[in-house]
Amino acid sequence: MVEGDVQGVGFRSACFRRATELSLCGWVRNLNDGRVEVQAEGSSYKLNELRLWCERGTGTADVRMVRLSQLPVTGHDWFEIKY
C-alpha cells in the first residue's frame, strides 16, 4: 500500500513501467481512499527495487508511507493496471 498524494499524478502508469522493466508480475490499482495498492511477484532483489521506487514515486507524487505485506504467490506471468 502506497499512501500520500499518489493519485492523479501518473503513479500507476509509472509503477507499471518500472515493474515491467524489472520483469515483475502482478498489478497496481487506485483505491477509493486515495491510496495505491501494488501487488508484485518476483525475486527478492527486484521486489526491493520496486519498493524503493514506490517510496520515491513520480516527481509529482508525495509518498508519505509504503506499507508492506506478504501475500500468497499467484503465479501470474504479467503485470497490469487494474481499474
N, C-alpha and C positions, 0 to 999 in steps of 0.2 A: 504494500500500500504506500502510495506516494502522497504526502499531504503538503498543502501550501496553495499558492496560486499557480495551479498546474493545468487548468482547463482554459481553452480558448487561446492558447499560446503555442500550439503546434507540438505539444509534448507527446501525444500519442503517435503522431507520424514520425517524429524524430526517434522515439523509442523503438518503433517498428524498424526503422532503418538501422539503428545500432544493433538491435537483436539479430537482424538478418545478417549484418556484417560479421557478427560473432557466430553465425550458424546455430543459433539457439532456436528452440521450438517453444510454442506457447501462444500467448495472446496478451493484448493490452486493451483496456477499456476505461471510459469515464464512469464514475459513479454519481448518483444523484446528489450526494452530499458534498461534491466538489473535489473528492479525491480521485486519483487514478490508480487502478488495480492492474498489476502486471503479474502474470504467471509465466515462468520460463523454466525450461529444462535444458540441461547440457552439462558440460564439465564444470567442476568447481571453479576453475580459473576463469572461464568465460562468464559464469554466473556472477562472479565477483566483479568482473569488468563491467557488466550491465548494472550491477548495484552501484558502483562508483559513478557511472554515467547518470543514473537516476538521482543520485544525491546532488549532482550539479544541474541536471536538466538542460533545457534550452536557454539561450541568452535572455529570453523574455519571461521565463518561468521563475518563480520564487519558491524553491523547495524548502520546506521547513523540517520535514522528517520523512524518513523511509523506514517503514516497519516491515521486518522480515518474518516469514513463517515458512515452515517446511510442509509441503503437501505431497500426497502420493504421486508418483510418476504416471503420466497418461500414455506416454509412448507416441504422441503425435510427432509428425515429421515436418511441421510447418510453423510459421509464426504469422499471426493475423491481428488485425484491428477489429475488435468487436464493437458493435453499435447497439 
